[in-house]
Amino acid sequence: LASVSDDCNIMIWKHYLDEPLNSYRCWKAICTLSGYHTHTIFSIDYLKSREMHLFATGSEDNSIKIFKEYESSESLGNKSYK
């Protein structure tokens, strides 16, 4: 899950089961992408295939940015975005 806002940031979220009850899912921000847009970000869209995971953002600064998800070598199972 990702969210965008007027603070020019893109937030990547991951869901976890609530501990210790495991009764519901809670969402935690795992990554903040900033510095890519200079004005409010209004939209985000995803492309997920076997080969790659992409998302694009559209902003009031008249730009579209495209990001690709990578496996992070620093920590097993974590993602990074470029």
Jmol script that loads the backbone (N, CA, C; Angstrom):
load data "model"
ATOM      1  N   LEU A   1       0.853  -1.171   0.000  1.00  0.00           N
ATOM      2  CA  LEU A   1       0.000   0.000   0.000  1.00  0.00           C
ATOM      3  C   LEU A   1       0.896   1.230   0.000  1.00  0.00           C
ATOM      4  N   ALA A   2       0.488   2.240  -0.729  1.00  0.00           N
ATOM      5  CA  ALA A   2       1.224   3.498  -0.758  1.00  0.00           C
ATOM      6  C   ALA A   2       0.232   4.648  -0.667  1.00  0.00           C
ATOM      7  N   SER A   3       0.690   5.757  -0.114  1.00  0.00           N
ATOM      8  CA  SER A   3      -0.141   6.951  -0.043  1.00  0.00           C
ATOM      9  C   SER A   3       0.692   8.158  -0.451  1.00  0.00           C
ATOM     10  N   VAL A   4       0.006   9.179  -0.958  1.00  0.00           N
ATOM     11  CA  VAL A   4       0.643  10.430  -1.365  1.00  0.00           C
ATOM     12  C   VAL A   4      -0.137  11.581  -0.744  1.00  0.00           C
ATOM     13  N   SER A   5       0.513  12.755  -0.650  1.00  0.00           N
ATOM     14  CA  SER A   5      -0.179  13.866  -0.004  1.00  0.00           C
ATOM     15  C   SER A   5       0.397  15.209  -0.427  1.00  0.00           C
ATOM     16  N   ASP A   6      -0.138  16.258   0.210  1.00  0.00           N
ATOM     17  CA  ASP A   6       0.304  17.608  -0.111  1.00  0.00           C
ATOM     18  C   ASP A   6       1.644  17.967   0.528  1.00  0.00           C
ATOM     19  N   ASP A   7       2.213  17.073   1.337  1.00  0.00           N
ATOM     20  CA  ASP A   7       3.544  17.335   1.905  1.00  0.00           C
ATOM     21  C   ASP A   7       4.658  16.862   0.968  1.00  0.00           C
ATOM     22  N   CYS A   8       4.289  16.447  -0.243  1.00  0.00           N
ATOM     23  CA  CYS A   8       5.216  16.004  -1.306  1.00  0.00           C
ATOM     24  C   CYS A   8       5.909  14.686  -0.990  1.00  0.00           C
ATOM     25  N   ASN A   9       5.401  13.938  -0.036  1.00  0.00           N
ATOM     26  CA  ASN A   9       5.981  12.650   0.331  1.00  0.00           C
ATOM     27  C   ASN A   9       5.136  11.495  -0.186  1.00  0.00           C
ATOM     28  N   ILE A  10       5.811  10.390  -0.433  1.00  0.00           N
ATOM     29  CA  ILE A  10       5.168   9.132  -0.792  1.00  0.00           C
ATOM     30  C   ILE A  10       5.460   8.168   0.357  1.00  0.00           C
ATOM     31  N   MET A  11       4.433   7.605   0.926  1.00  0.00           N
ATOM     32  CA  MET A  11       4.597   6.681   2.047  1.00  0.00           C
ATOM     33  C   MET A  11       4.274   5.264   1.579  1.00  0.00           C
ATOM     34  N   ILE A  12       5.151   4.324   1.924  1.00  0.00           N
ATOM     35  CA  ILE A  12       4.936   2.908   1.648  1.00  0.00           C
ATOM     36  C   ILE A  12       4.552   2.254   2.964  1.00  0.00           C
ATOM     37  N   TRP A  13       3.489   1.476   2.954  1.00  0.00           N
ATOM     38  CA  TRP A  13       2.933   0.868   4.157  1.00  0.00           C
ATOM     39  C   TRP A  13       2.945  -0.653   4.048  1.00  0.00           C
ATOM     40  N   LYS A  14       3.041  -1.307   5.191  1.00  0.00           N
ATOM     41  CA  LYS A  14       2.969  -2.773   5.251  1.00  0.00           C
ATOM     42  C   LYS A  14       2.021  -3.150   6.378  1.00  0.00           C
ATOM     43  N   HIS A  15       1.256  -4.210   6.166  1.00  0.00           N
ATOM     44  CA  HIS A  15       0.328  -4.632   7.221  1.00  0.00           C
ATOM     45  C   HIS A  15       0.956  -5.731   8.069  1.00  0.00           C
ATOM     46  N   TYR A  16       0.633  -5.694   9.327  1.00  0.00           N
ATOM     47  CA  TYR A  16       1.101  -6.670  10.307  1.00  0.00           C
ATOM     48  C   TYR A  16      -0.092  -7.114  11.131  1.00  0.00           C
ATOM     49  N   LEU A  17      -0.014  -8.314  11.664  1.00  0.00           N
ATOM     50  CA  LEU A  17      -1.031  -8.745  12.619  1.00  0.00           C
ATOM     51  C   LEU A  17      -0.723  -8.108  13.959  1.00  0.00           C
ATOM     52  N   ASP A  18      -1.780  -7.628  14.615  1.00  0.00           N
ATOM     53  CA  ASP A  18      -1.623  -6.993  15.913  1.00  0.00           C
ATOM     54  C   ASP A  18      -1.104  -8.008  16.918  1.00  0.00           C
ATOM     55  N   GLU A  19      -0.066  -7.668  17.611  1.00  0.00           N
ATOM     56  CA  GLU A  19       0.496  -8.549  18.648  1.00  0.00           C
ATOM     57  C   GLU A  19      -0.025  -8.113  20.005  1.00  0.00           C
ATOM     58  N   PRO A  20      -0.286  -8.947  20.942  1.00  0.00           N
ATOM     59  CA  PRO A  20      -0.141 -10.394  20.935  1.00  0.00           C
ATOM     60  C   PRO A  20      -1.399 -11.135  20.500  1.00  0.00           C
ATOM     61  N   LEU A  21      -2.482 -10.412  20.238  1.00  0.00           N
ATOM     62  CA  LEU A  21      -3.759 -11.080  19.974  1.00  0.00           C
ATOM     63  C   LEU A  21      -3.906 -11.606  18.559  1.00  0.00           C
ATOM     64  N   ASN A  22      -3.158 -11.054  17.611  1.00  0.00           N
ATOM     65  CA  ASN A  22      -3.283 -11.418  16.204  1.00  0.00           C
ATOM     66  C   ASN A  22      -4.733 -11.347  15.728  1.00  0.00           C
ATOM     67  N   SER A  23      -5.469 -10.385  16.276  1.00  0.00           N
ATOM     68  CA  SER A  23      -6.891 -10.310  15.989  1.00  0.00           C
ATOM     69  C   SER A  23      -7.223  -9.383  14.817  1.00  0.00           C
ATOM     70  N   TYR A  24      -6.366  -8.435  14.501  1.00  0.00           N
ATOM     71  CA  TYR A  24      -6.623  -7.552  13.373  1.00  0.00           C
ATOM     72  C   TYR A  24      -5.300  -7.056  12.799  1.00  0.00           C
ATOM     73  N   ARG A  25      -5.375  -6.549  11.597  1.00  0.00           N
ATOM     74  CA  ARG A  25      -4.174  -6.054  10.940  1.00  0.00           C
ATOM     75  C   ARG A  25      -3.987  -4.573  11.245  1.00  0.00           C
ATOM     76  N   CYS A  26      -2.766  -4.205  11.477  1.00  0.00           N
ATOM     77  CA  CYS A  26      -2.449  -2.796  11.611  1.00  0.00           C
ATOM     78  C   CYS A  26      -1.419  -2.450  10.537  1.00  0.00           C
ATOM     79  N   TRP A  27      -1.428  -1.212  10.113  1.00  0.00           N
ATOM     80  CA  TRP A  27      -0.535  -0.750   9.054  1.00  0.00           C
ATOM     81  C   TRP A  27       0.563   0.104   9.656  1.00  0.00           C
ATOM     82  N   LYS A  28       1.795  -0.122   9.193  1.00  0.00           N
ATOM     83  CA  LYS A  28       2.938   0.657   9.645  1.00  0.00           C
ATOM     84  C   LYS A  28       3.685   1.196   8.434  1.00  0.00           C
ATOM     85  N   ALA A  29       4.098   2.458   8.513  1.00  0.00           N
ATOM     86  CA  ALA A  29       4.888   3.045   7.433  1.00  0.00           C
ATOM     87  C   ALA A  29       6.283   2.430   7.467  1.00  0.00           C
ATOM     88  N   ILE A  30       6.717   1.890   6.332  1.00  0.00           N
ATOM     89  CA  ILE A  30       8.027   1.250   6.276  1.00  0.00           C
ATOM     90  C   ILE A  30       9.018   2.041   5.432  1.00  0.00           C
ATOM     91  N   CYS A  31       8.522   3.029   4.673  1.00  0.00           N
ATOM     92  CA  CYS A  31       9.419   3.797   3.805  1.00  0.00           C
ATOM     93  C   CYS A  31       8.762   5.131   3.474  1.00  0.00           C
ATOM     94  N   THR A  32       9.544   6.196   3.510  1.00  0.00           N
ATOM     95  CA  THR A  32       9.089   7.507   3.065  1.00  0.00           C
ATOM     96  C   THR A  32       9.993   7.967   1.931  1.00  0.00           C
ATOM     97  N   LEU A  33       9.402   8.271   0.800  1.00  0.00           N
ATOM     98  CA  LEU A  33      10.144   8.787  -0.344  1.00  0.00           C
ATOM     99  C   LEU A  33       9.864  10.278  -0.440  1.00  0.00           C
ATOM    100  N   SER A  34      10.902  11.080  -0.340  1.00  0.00           N
ATOM    101  CA  SER A  34      10.726  12.529  -0.402  1.00  0.00           C
ATOM    102  C   SER A  34      11.760  13.131  -1.340  1.00  0.00           C
ATOM    103  N   GLY A  35      11.476  14.350  -1.776  1.00  0.00           N
ATOM    104  CA  GLY A  35      12.396  15.058  -2.646  1.00  0.00           C
ATOM    105  C   GLY A  35      12.185  14.817  -4.124  1.00  0.00           C
ATOM    106  N   TYR A  36      11.177  14.047  -4.489  1.00  0.00           N
ATOM    107  CA  TYR A  36      10.929  13.748  -5.902  1.00  0.00           C
ATOM    108  C   TYR A  36       9.960  14.733  -6.542  1.00  0.00           C
ATOM    109  N   HIS A  37       9.074  15.321  -5.748  1.00  0.00           N
ATOM    110  CA  HIS A  37       8.120  16.312  -6.237  1.00  0.00           C
ATOM    111  C   HIS A  37       8.263  17.596  -5.425  1.00  0.00           C
ATOM    112  N   THR A  38       7.912  18.718  -6.053  1.00  0.00           N
ATOM    113  CA  THR A  38       8.011  20.016  -5.376  1.00  0.00           C
ATOM    114  C   THR A  38       6.650  20.593  -5.011  1.00  0.00           C
ATOM    115  N   HIS A  39       5.569  19.963  -5.474  1.00  0.00           N
ATOM    116  CA  HIS A  39       4.205  20.393  -5.164  1.00  0.00           C
ATOM    117  C   HIS A  39       3.372  19.162  -4.794  1.00  0.00           C
ATOM    118  N   THR A  40       2.138  19.433  -4.389  1.00  0.00           N
ATOM    119  CA  THR A  40       1.225  18.375  -3.954  1.00  0.00           C
ATOM    120  C   THR A  40       1.192  17.206  -4.934  1.00  0.00           C
ATOM    121  N   ILE A  41       1.265  15.990  -4.391  1.00  0.00           N
ATOM    122  CA  ILE A  41       1.135  14.773  -5.191  1.00  0.00           C
ATOM    123  C   ILE A  41      -0.324  14.350  -5.125  1.00  0.00           C
ATOM    124  N   PHE A  42      -0.958  14.256  -6.278  1.00  0.00           N
ATOM    125  CA  PHE A  42      -2.390  13.978  -6.337  1.00  0.00           C
ATOM    126  C   PHE A  42      -2.723  12.520  -6.652  1.00  0.00           C
ATOM    127  N   SER A  43      -1.828  11.804  -7.314  1.00  0.00           N
ATOM    128  CA  SER A  43      -2.221  10.472  -7.765  1.00  0.00           C
ATOM    129  C   SER A  43      -1.064   9.496  -7.697  1.00  0.00           C
ATOM    130  N   ILE A  44      -1.461   8.226  -7.620  1.00  0.00           N
ATOM    131  CA  ILE A  44      -0.505   7.126  -7.639  1.00  0.00           C
ATOM    132  C   ILE A  44      -1.178   5.957  -8.344  1.00  0.00           C
ATOM    133  N   ASP A  45      -0.404   5.215  -9.116  1.00  0.00           N
ATOM    134  CA  ASP A  45      -0.935   4.037  -9.794  1.00  0.00           C
ATOM    135  C   ASP A  45       0.143   2.957  -9.797  1.00  0.00           C
ATOM    136  N   TYR A  46      -0.287   1.699  -9.879  1.00  0.00           N
ATOM    137  CA  TYR A  46       0.609   0.553  -9.731  1.00  0.00           C
ATOM    138  C   TYR A  46       0.600  -0.339 -10.960  1.00  0.00           C
ATOM    139  N   LEU A  47       1.733  -0.964 -11.199  1.00  0.00           N
ATOM    140  CA  LEU A  47       1.842  -2.051 -12.174  1.00  0.00           C
ATOM    141  C   LEU A  47       2.615  -3.157 -11.480  1.00  0.00           C
ATOM    142  N   LYS A  48       1.972  -4.286 -11.312  1.00  0.00           N
ATOM    143  CA  LYS A  48       2.612  -5.410 -10.637  1.00  0.00           C
ATOM    144  C   LYS A  48       2.558  -6.614 -11.569  1.00  0.00           C
ATOM    145  N   SER A  49       3.715  -7.113 -11.937  1.00  0.00           N
ATOM    146  CA  SER A  49       3.786  -8.309 -12.770  1.00  0.00           C
ATOM    147  C   SER A  49       4.809  -9.253 -12.149  1.00  0.00           C
ATOM    148  N   ARG A  50       4.985 -10.389 -12.745  1.00  0.00           N
ATOM    149  CA  ARG A  50       5.985 -11.338 -12.233  1.00  0.00           C
ATOM    150  C   ARG A  50       7.394 -10.777 -12.322  1.00  0.00           C
ATOM    151  N   GLU A  51       7.638  -9.996 -13.375  1.00  0.00           N
ATOM    152  CA  GLU A  51       8.983  -9.494 -13.618  1.00  0.00           C
ATOM    153  C   GLU A  51       9.339  -8.259 -12.793  1.00  0.00           C
ATOM    154  N   MET A  52       8.354  -7.396 -12.529  1.00  0.00           N
ATOM    155  CA  MET A  52       8.671  -6.156 -11.833  1.00  0.00           C
ATOM    156  C   MET A  52       7.448  -5.571 -11.151  1.00  0.00           C
ATOM    157  N   HIS A  53       7.719  -4.717 -10.186  1.00  0.00           N
ATOM    158  CA  HIS A  53       6.698  -3.948  -9.500  1.00  0.00           C
ATOM    159  C   HIS A  53       7.043  -2.478  -9.699  1.00  0.00           C
ATOM    160  N   LEU A  54       6.125  -1.736 -10.309  1.00  0.00           N
ATOM    161  CA  LEU A  54       6.320  -0.317 -10.571  1.00  0.00           C
ATOM    162  C   LEU A  54       5.166   0.470  -9.980  1.00  0.00           C
ATOM    163  N   PHE A  55       5.428   1.726  -9.631  1.00  0.00           N
ATOM    164  CA  PHE A  55       4.337   2.643  -9.377  1.00  0.00           C
ATOM    165  C   PHE A  55       4.734   4.024  -9.878  1.00  0.00           C
ATOM    166  N   ALA A  56       3.731   4.798 -10.248  1.00  0.00           N
ATOM    167  CA  ALA A  56       3.947   6.130 -10.783  1.00  0.00           C
ATOM    168  C   ALA A  56       3.146   7.134  -9.967  1.00  0.00           C
ATOM    169  N   THR A  57       3.722   8.312  -9.777  1.00  0.00           N
ATOM    170  CA  THR A  57       3.038   9.383  -9.057  1.00  0.00           C
ATOM    171  C   THR A  57       2.890  10.584  -9.985  1.00  0.00           C
ATOM    172  N   GLY A  58       1.780  11.305  -9.807  1.00  0.00           N
ATOM    173  CA  GLY A  58       1.524  12.521 -10.572  1.00  0.00           C
ATOM    174  C   GLY A  58       1.337  13.684  -9.621  1.00  0.00           C
ATOM    175  N   SER A  59       1.947  14.823  -9.967  1.00  0.00           N
ATOM    176  CA  SER A  59       1.983  15.947  -9.045  1.00  0.00           C
ATOM    177  C   SER A  59       1.539  17.249  -9.706  1.00  0.00           C
ATOM    178  N   GLU A  60       1.192  18.213  -8.862  1.00  0.00           N
ATOM    179  CA  GLU A  60       0.855  19.564  -9.299  1.00  0.00           C
ATOM    180  C   GLU A  60       2.068  20.269  -9.921  1.00  0.00           C
ATOM    181  N   ASP A  61       3.260  19.722  -9.720  1.00  0.00           N
ATOM    182  CA  ASP A  61       4.456  20.311 -10.340  1.00  0.00           C
ATOM    183  C   ASP A  61       4.596  19.894 -11.807  1.00  0.00           C
ATOM    184  N   ASN A  62       3.527  19.318 -12.365  1.00  0.00           N
ATOM    185  CA  ASN A  62       3.465  18.909 -13.774  1.00  0.00           C
ATOM    186  C   ASN A  62       4.473  17.823 -14.126  1.00  0.00           C
ATOM    187  N   SER A  63       4.738  16.942 -13.175  1.00  0.00           N
ATOM    188  CA  SER A  63       5.657  15.838 -13.461  1.00  0.00           C
ATOM    189  C   SER A  63       5.040  14.511 -13.045  1.00  0.00           C
ATOM    190  N   ILE A  64       5.505  13.471 -13.695  1.00  0.00           N
ATOM    191  CA  ILE A  64       5.167  12.092 -13.348  1.00  0.00           C
ATOM    192  C   ILE A  64       6.474  11.403 -13.018  1.00  0.00           C
ATOM    193  N   LYS A  65       6.533  10.750 -11.881  1.00  0.00           N
ATOM    194  CA  LYS A  65       7.722  10.008 -11.475  1.00  0.00           C
ATOM    195  C   LYS A  65       7.381   8.533 -11.446  1.00  0.00           C
ATOM    196  N   ILE A  66       8.287   7.705 -11.952  1.00  0.00           N
ATOM    197  CA  ILE A  66       8.085   6.262 -11.979  1.00  0.00           C
ATOM    198  C   ILE A  66       9.126   5.616 -11.086  1.00  0.00           C
ATOM    199  N   PHE A  67       8.670   4.741 -10.209  1.00  0.00           N
ATOM    200  CA  PHE A  67       9.520   4.070  -9.236  1.00  0.00           C
ATOM    201  C   PHE A  67       9.472   2.568  -9.461  1.00  0.00           C
ATOM    202  N   LYS A  68      10.594   1.919  -9.248  1.00  0.00           N
ATOM    203  CA  LYS A  68      10.686   0.471  -9.344  1.00  0.00           C
ATOM    204  C   LYS A  68      11.074  -0.084  -7.987  1.00  0.00           C
ATOM    205  N   GLU A  69      10.445  -1.196  -7.615  1.00  0.00           N
ATOM    206  CA  GLU A  69      10.733  -1.846  -6.344  1.00  0.00           C
ATOM    207  C   GLU A  69      11.888  -2.827  -6.524  1.00  0.00           C
ATOM    208  N   TYR A  70      12.846  -2.776  -5.614  1.00  0.00           N
ATOM    209  CA  TYR A  70      13.997  -3.676  -5.619  1.00  0.00           C
ATOM    210  C   TYR A  70      14.081  -4.413  -4.289  1.00  0.00           C
ATOM    211  N   GLU A  71      14.613  -5.612  -4.315  1.00  0.00           N
ATOM    212  CA  GLU A  71      14.937  -6.311  -3.075  1.00  0.00           C
ATOM    213  C   GLU A  71      16.165  -5.630  -2.481  1.00  0.00           C
ATOM    214  N   SER A  72      16.119  -5.337  -1.210  1.00  0.00           N
ATOM    215  CA  SER A  72      17.238  -4.671  -0.553  1.00  0.00           C
ATOM    216  C   SER A  72      18.268  -5.698  -0.113  1.00  0.00           C
ATOM    217  N   SER A  73      19.520  -5.434  -0.406  1.00  0.00           N
ATOM    218  CA  SER A  73      20.582  -6.356   0.003  1.00  0.00           C
ATOM    219  C   SER A  73      20.977  -6.132   1.459  1.00  0.00           C
ATOM    220  N   GLU A  74      20.548  -5.009   2.042  1.00  0.00           N
ATOM    221  CA  GLU A  74      20.920  -4.682   3.420  1.00  0.00           C
ATOM    222  C   GLU A  74      20.168  -5.513   4.445  1.00  0.00           C
ATOM    223  N   SER A  75      18.929  -5.848   4.147  1.00  0.00           N
ATOM    224  CA  SER A  75      18.114  -6.595   5.099  1.00  0.00           C
ATOM    225  C   SER A  75      17.211  -7.548   4.339  1.00  0.00           C
ATOM    226  N   LEU A  76      17.255  -8.796   4.647  1.00  0.00           N
ATOM    227  CA  LEU A  76      16.494  -9.823   3.954  1.00  0.00           C
ATOM    228  C   LEU A  76      14.997  -9.525   3.991  1.00  0.00           C
ATOM    229  N   GLY A  77      14.389  -9.555   2.842  1.00  0.00           N
ATOM    230  CA  GLY A  77      12.951  -9.366   2.761  1.00  0.00           C
ATOM    231  C   GLY A  77      12.493  -7.928   2.663  1.00  0.00           C
ATOM    232  N   ASN A  78      13.380  -6.961   2.826  1.00  0.00           N
ATOM    233  CA  ASN A  78      12.988  -5.558   2.723  1.00  0.00           C
ATOM    234  C   ASN A  78      13.068  -5.092   1.284  1.00  0.00           C
ATOM    235  N   LYS A  79      12.341  -4.033   0.990  1.00  0.00           N
ATOM    236  CA  LYS A  79      12.279  -3.467  -0.357  1.00  0.00           C
ATOM    237  C   LYS A  79      12.937  -2.104  -0.360  1.00  0.00           C
ATOM    238  N   SER A  80      13.416  -1.706  -1.520  1.00  0.00           N
ATOM    239  CA  SER A  80      13.871  -0.344  -1.729  1.00  0.00           C
ATOM    240  C   SER A  80      13.277   0.135  -3.041  1.00  0.00           C
ATOM    241  N   TYR A  81      13.244   1.448  -3.243  1.00  0.00           N
ATOM    242  CA  TYR A  81      12.566   2.035  -4.392  1.00  0.00           C
ATOM    243  C   TYR A  81      13.481   3.054  -5.049  1.00  0.00           C
ATOM    244  N   LYS A  82      13.552   2.992  -6.370  1.00  0.00           N
ATOM    245  CA  LYS A  82      14.358   3.945  -7.143  1.00  0.00           C
ATOM    246  C   LYS A  82      13.546   4.434  -8.303  1.00  0.00           C
TER     247      LYS A  82
END
end "model"
wireframe off; spacefill off
backbone 0.3
color backbone group
